[in-house]
Amino acid sequence: MITVKVVNRSPHALPSAATALSAGMDLRAWLPEGPLTLQPLARALVPTGLFIELPAGYECQVRPRSGLALKRGLTVLNTPGTIDADYRGEVGVILVNLDAEPQTIADGDRIAQMVVARHETVEWRPVDALDHSDRGAGGFGHTGRR
């Protein structure tokens, strides 16, 4: 377990896991001026009121909530959105409405989930050739349909 500093300017509870083994924690919309309606194919940056300070070597990924995507066609446009350890602005969620009908988001609605994960820093080593692998350069369906 890690400790993450958080400022919560919203009246909503901090993100938390729904079950003991859940990786994602629900993010809630902070819409003090009232509900937001997204027309079909429209997108909006939805505020959460949360500001976080991640430790070095960690990132926070913002991902869609599967039920919201399935039932209402609302999803995170830049999935997964990445919050870096040196970002100090408000956590926002870019939602898009892929449904044929307008969708309304109310203050406090669970709109996305966040996952905090370790990541590595990369040091590139330029070379003239790469080691051989069984896969080689095969990609995008190279293993067939079944």
Wavefront OBJ file of the C-alpha trace (Angstrom):
o trace
v 0.000 0.000 0.000
v 1.176 3.522 -0.755
v 0.098 6.841 0.702
v -1.069 9.520 -1.744
v -1.662 13.123 -0.719
v -5.079 14.383 -1.847
v -7.009 17.648 -1.714
v -10.769 17.159 -2.077
v -12.631 20.358 -2.913
v -15.862 18.493 -3.616
v -18.366 17.358 -0.977
v -18.046 13.771 -2.217
v -16.165 10.917 -0.573
v -12.635 10.139 -1.686
v -12.271 7.433 -4.358
v -12.364 3.967 -2.855
v -12.447 0.378 -4.037
v -15.875 -1.273 -4.051
v -14.457 -4.632 -2.926
v -11.285 -5.783 -1.189
v -9.720 -7.000 -4.464
v -10.862 -4.183 -6.771
v -8.048 -2.397 -8.611
v -10.175 0.583 -9.633
v -11.595 3.307 -7.427
v -14.659 5.239 -8.562
v -14.328 8.906 -9.487
v -17.362 11.134 -9.020
v -18.457 14.166 -11.014
v -18.267 17.474 -9.180
v -20.901 19.659 -10.812
v -21.909 22.276 -8.219
v -23.626 24.389 -10.896
v -25.979 21.579 -11.877
v -26.210 18.564 -14.164
v -24.344 18.283 -17.457
v -26.108 16.854 -20.521
v -23.983 15.352 -23.270
v -25.576 15.133 -26.695
v -24.753 12.089 -28.874
v -21.051 12.130 -29.859
v -20.404 15.167 -27.644
v -17.558 15.214 -25.163
v -16.796 17.234 -22.040
v -14.117 17.574 -19.400
v -15.909 16.660 -16.180
v -14.321 17.972 -12.960
v -13.913 15.814 -9.861
v -12.712 18.342 -7.292
v -9.706 16.109 -6.584
v -6.052 17.139 -6.664
v -3.463 14.430 -6.007
v 0.275 14.178 -5.352
v 1.556 10.783 -6.442
v 4.946 9.510 -5.300
v 7.730 9.307 -7.892
v 7.512 6.082 -9.898
v 3.688 6.005 -9.867
v 0.969 7.078 -12.261
v -2.789 7.176 -12.028
v -4.823 5.790 -14.916
v -8.370 7.051 -15.520
v -10.505 4.359 -17.128
v -14.146 3.902 -18.120
v -16.670 2.270 -15.809
v -17.921 -0.803 -17.659
v -21.536 -0.455 -16.503
v -21.717 3.186 -17.586
v -20.319 2.304 -21.006
v -22.647 -0.666 -21.505
v -25.857 0.813 -20.135
v -25.549 4.480 -21.157
v -22.844 4.663 -23.840
v -20.683 6.986 -21.720
v -16.958 6.291 -21.788
v -13.597 7.938 -21.198
v -12.379 9.348 -24.497
v -8.614 9.161 -23.929
v -8.635 5.843 -22.165
v -6.651 5.306 -20.170
v -6.007 8.887 -19.250
v -2.705 9.245 -17.426
v -2.047 11.442 -14.405
v 1.692 11.851 -13.872
v 3.382 12.148 -10.480
v 4.338 15.786 -11.126
v 0.809 16.951 -12.131
v -0.869 19.113 -9.489
v -4.013 20.263 -11.289
v -7.534 18.998 -10.797
v -8.282 15.450 -11.886
v -10.689 15.756 -14.807
v -12.383 13.062 -16.859
v -12.953 13.461 -20.603
v -16.319 11.776 -21.112
v -17.892 11.101 -24.509
v -21.477 10.072 -25.195
v -21.521 7.248 -27.752
v -25.234 6.609 -27.240
v -27.893 7.725 -29.725
v -29.690 9.663 -26.953
v -28.522 12.599 -24.800
v -27.060 11.507 -21.446
v -27.199 13.591 -18.276
v -24.501 13.480 -15.604
v -25.425 14.738 -12.150
v -23.232 15.986 -9.341
v -21.857 12.979 -7.465
v -22.411 10.449 -10.279
v -19.684 7.825 -10.595
v -18.185 8.645 -13.992
v -14.889 6.743 -14.234
v -12.458 4.674 -12.247
v -8.868 5.356 -11.332
v -6.060 2.864 -10.911
v -2.764 3.840 -9.277
v 0.150 1.832 -10.659
v 3.927 1.703 -10.607
v 5.800 2.481 -13.771
v 9.403 2.321 -14.832
v 11.579 5.117 -16.149
v 13.133 4.183 -19.477
v 16.730 4.681 -20.467
v 17.016 4.144 -24.217
v 20.043 2.247 -25.561
v 20.432 2.831 -29.310
v 21.541 -0.316 -31.203
v 21.858 -1.292 -34.869
v 19.678 -4.431 -34.585
v 17.344 -6.168 -32.152
v 17.609 -9.726 -30.828
v 15.568 -12.386 -32.661
v 12.220 -13.569 -31.234
v 9.753 -16.245 -32.348
v 7.183 -13.568 -33.149
v 9.513 -11.255 -35.037
v 7.716 -8.315 -36.655
v 4.292 -10.012 -36.740
v 1.432 -7.946 -35.382
v -2.241 -7.040 -35.808
v -3.754 -10.458 -36.470
v -0.596 -12.270 -37.511
v -1.541 -15.369 -35.475
v -4.765 -15.993 -37.429
v -8.447 -15.963 -36.536
v -8.563 -18.784 -34.003
l 1 2 3 4 5 6 7 8 9 10 11 12 13 14 15 16 17 18 19 20 21 22 23 24 25 26 27 28 29 30 31 32 33 34 35 36 37 38 39 40 41 42 43 44 45 46 47 48 49 50 51 52 53 54 55 56 57 58 59 60 61 62 63 64 65 66 67 68 69 70 71 72 73 74 75 76 77 78 79 80 81 82 83 84 85 86 87 88 89 90 91 92 93 94 95 96 97 98 99 100 101 102 103 104 105 106 107 108 109 110 111 112 113 114 115 116 117 118 119 120 121 122 123 124 125 126 127 128 129 130 131 132 133 134 135 136 137 138 139 140 141 142 143 144 145 146
